[in-house]
Amino acid sequence: MFIGHYGPAFVAKAAVRQVPLWVLFVAAQWIDFLWATLIIVGVEKARIIANFFGLSPLDLYFMPYSHGLPSAVLLSLLAGGVVAVAMKAYRIAVVLVVAATAFSHWLLDLIVHRPDLPLVFDDMKVGFGLWQFPLVSVPTEIALLLLGLWIYDRAVPSATRAGTIALWLFGFAMAALQVQNTFFNEHPASSVAFAQLALAGYVALAVLAAGVDYLRKEKRPSR
Ligand SMILES: [Zn+2]
């Protein structure tokens, strides 16, 4: 899953408003940040096979450290703990919400991946395989994203009109990116190139989220 992961990030922002949106964007992809890094350094393994699974070219045959269930739980708690330490108040709520956001990554991956998510180290792999049906999986991801965005926009209305417009433009641009990425993309030639592209994409989206967050805040009048 790609942009669908950001639906929970938006919902989390409605729950813990003091946490910057970009931090929640990183939390939602935290497991993939680690995955991409481990692919680049060669600890986890994947290979590119055209139309391997539905339209997905990735054979994710070894990723126990990032996408194994026990490590996903630990990594999610770690993310929650690190963010909570950086916050001044409501630390318990921050731990729980950020950890839940990070762990939602694994649960959403479970829906779309083929059985490549290991339950015990590299064994007992699960995945419900919705990616096999891109005409179902892509609208599902977009719906998840826009539902989360809508909940956030309602719960924490922007102080500025520009903030509301920027948020929805951002949402629709992400939806378009998902369509482009699934149906019209030249896939990278290697798993390392794929991981680098994913990492760059996640960083770019987090930066844009920081921009949207900034536009939505009340500016102090300059005197
Ligand atoms: Zn993942």
Residues whose N, C-alpha, C, O or C-beta is under 5 A from the ligand:
A	BS01	ZN	D32 D109
